[in-house]
């Protein structure tokens, strides 16, 4: 009989009917039927799909109390539900509960937890969990480290982001475009235009290729540092590398020239972006007008 209920719950889980799976589980409980790994795993996955993370945690606790061993894929799905709901604290509690219950956590579990913390700008906690992966001899990959760097970027911890990027070579983990984009963005937020440009140069020596996001972040860093010549230098690299410009690139480049009173350069860039059919925003218009004003070109 249990097999029949399990099969019905699996059918509910596949179509996203978590309420149906929960009803079947409740019937099994009323009839005092034995719950196995399949029953708990299927119900928790169904609840995860329905973003019912509170209920998922409730039944996970029940499975631990009954000493039912759950598959890693089920545990990772539960962590994913916490991440989707922005519940990084519950993600941390869940990983801690897994440790107390002596349930083995894999790289995916830590990756999901770190990613949840990144989205909540909890970079200190993200780094703590990154250290735990090393202590547990879990495989560190570029996705896990990128998530940690993203947490540092969100928390304006540019020095930690740079450290993580530097540590990747020692860990023999190859950085990618996302790694550099996030680290350059962290430097941009910290006003570290020199570091941003150094990272951009590093990309030309490796396999990671810069894209519009990379260059826009580097140009923005130069713009914040009032380094309009450096900003134009990055823009020239974009043109030479045939990297397509976007509105952010347009805004940052024009603003960099405007801050330094370079109205001719601002006007030149505005027209150039218009020719390339890059959609100008209010920021682009305002920066160009402001450049004219600073240069006394009001007519």
Protein Blocks (a to p, Z undefined) as FASTA:
>chain_A
ZZmmmmmmmmmmmnopaklmmmmmmmmmmnopacdfklmmmmmmmmmmnopaklmmmmmm
mmmmnopacdfklmmmmmmmmmmnopaklmmmmmmmmmmnopacdfklmmmmmmmmmmno
paklmmmmmmmmmmnopacdfklmmmmmmmmmmnopaklmmmmmmmmmmnopacdfklmm
mmmmmmmmnopaklmmmmmmmmmmmmbdcdfklmmmmmmmmmmnopaklmmmmmmmmmmn
opacdfklmmmmmmmmmmnopaklmmmmmmmmmmnopacdfklmmmmmmmmmmnopaZZ
